[in-house]
């Protein structure tokens, strides 16, 4: 057998092998990393090798003692164990060297196997080869030995699976793919043993001895690996991790509805801007209606820049490293050309806005102390520095605004008004957003794409700040609140480059949000692992029921076996499907046992079939009992079932030995007829159930429509959305959707303060949405919401005015 420890072909992550005679005293040489992910993987390898290396000497001593003390077997076997045990006891440092070296190489190999691109490249250039039987036997044996360890450390392994999946950009990582699973450590130990003692007779000596308590302790290592990933920020919930994930997509009807809504809003805006320059046009009246409603309505609005704390606009504005990508570089690169075309004929307008922006900042800064920071309570003390966006038209020189400019100002007023009125956004965040009035106005005047593209930097800034305003910040010292302050300050300081400064500010803010999400996800890593396990069990149960139903549907299964399969073997198959990844062949074994059981109770028409039944019975019964022990079915019903099964088998074996061909044909026809009748009976029962359900739904079309609507709402949910759930006291509890399972059957929510988390099934969530005990609090950006409301309000006001009866003189 080729020994992996002596191979050096492992790909990029597996290409560095190190000699570690004593991992507890000799530090590993520093490794050059090519990416942050690569660096994290190198750290994980070092942690695993150190934890194992610190225990290998003690393990060698235990194994040597067990080999020497064993007395079972013939004389030759005892002598072989004595020789191997003495060699291990006398050369344990050499074994330590081989074991640590093999472990590092096997870990690198396992990690390299997780890279699809590397595997495809290697696979395309190498000839296919069969795996030697000895290697296959070793893998199967190691798989069996590793099962007790996987059960012992199942919780830690599941948590590690979740975190490694996020590190490696995978939807899910199974135990059989985890490079730090117990089987890998057993494999490394076996290969080190083969290199240490190349005698063929010594190869199988260690495996029978390995068991919990007779191996290195893996628990502390798994804990250290999880803590290392947590400290590196590799956690579920990161921005980069969730954007492209299947669970967060809005497919099907929900996606179509969102696209239709966006297209309708875009069409309204195109018509609005296309005709807003025409006096007396519908769009022109709409502009007037929006402006009039905002300026003179009963509620009125107040968009004054508030009195912020001293650090509100003058926090450290150094850029956060690792910012997420903002708008496409083409947009920022073309900013100068865009500004020239947009502002060429409106230089007085932009000059006046720049002067207002600079005056506002200078006035606020001037109210501060010696360091230029505003003193508490002084920011709003100077009336000249109070800015009202709705009054901008009156404050500008006559003729400096076109009709389109006026419509832009009025739509922006509606957007800021929506933000200011939203009590779900904390007051501190609303105060910050008010400082964006002039910069956003300048950006929107220069580029009307602000209203059409959700990823426009200025629009993205408002949406991000509003969304984070739903979070319960801890106060002015909160890191994310400081990041928001820096972003707003950065935008306010640059009066000339609106688009580029917004793009950079958004990048910084998204990077800070990503860090915040990673920190918050630490609390739900374990609930995610539990939810994944729960979803896997549910899917396994569904598969198990289908497999059993297919067998029963043939009508060829006798009553006692049919009841057994439905009540007990579905549970067996559920377990088999759930562990198939870690125990390949479990499903095949359980399915084969079921098929043999069904075959065993069918009539045997000749002596050869009866002999085959007698030969198969011991193995079949043993397999059945092993699986029933797994599901812990130990009551009297089990004894009763096997008694009835034994009676059935006895009647088959005691049947006349010689049957004439005519009798055999008669029995075959009778069996086929009974099977057909049973099939018809089962089909009729299924059809009746389907018809009853269809009739019930047809009698309540409103219920069907509500269910379909709820299903669309659930389908459209994405991580980060806010939902509200009705409470017994009549209030509503707002929670954030923190995680969605890969199959979208389980949802994990967290409170605004992230003090607790709870999970809910997709069916339960759909039922609550249907019954209106749950509702989506916000499923689009604040800008889209405000634009839709403003255009709808203006259109309804215009329609009401058109419907008023003319005066008696014939004038409208």
Secondary structure, DSSP 8 states (H G I E B T S, - for coil): ---GGG-----STT------S-TTTS-------SSHHHHHHHHHHHHHHHHHHHHHHHHHHHHHHHHHH---S-HHHHHHHHHHHHHHHHTHHHHHHHHHHHHHHHHHHHHHTT-HHHHHHHHHHS------HHHHHHHHHHHHHHHHHHHHTHHHHHHHHHHHHHHTT-S---GGG-TTSHHHHHHHHHHHHHHH---GGGTTTTGGG-STTSS---HHHHHHHHHHHHHTT--TT-HHHHHT-GGG---HHHHHHHHHHHHHHHHHHHHHHHHTTSTTSHHHHHHHHHHHHHHHSSS----------TTTTTS-----SS----S-HHHHHTHHHHHHHHHTT-HHHHHHHHHHHHHHHHHHHHTB-TTS-B-TT-TTS-GGG---GGGHHHHS-TT---HHHHHHHHHHHHHHHHHHH-TTS-HHHHHHHHTTHHHHHHHHHH-THHHH-TT-HHHHHHHHHHHHHTS----TT-HHHHHHHHHHHHHHH-SS-HHHHHHHHHHHHHHHHHHHHHHHHGGGHHHHHHHHHHHHHHHHHHHHHHHHHHHHTTS-S-HHHHHHIIIIIHHHHHHHHHHTTTSTTHHHHHHHHHHHHHHHTS---SHHHHHHHHHHHHHHHHHHHHHHHHTT--SHHHHHHHHHHHHHHHHHHTS-S---HHHHHHHHHHHHHHHHHHHHHHHHHHHHHHHHHHHHHHTTHHHHHHHHHHHHHHHT--TT-EEEEE-TTS-EEEEEEEEE-TTS-EEEEEETT-S-EEEEEHHHHHHHHHTTSEEEEE-S-HHHHHHHHHHHHHHHHHHHHHHS---TTS--
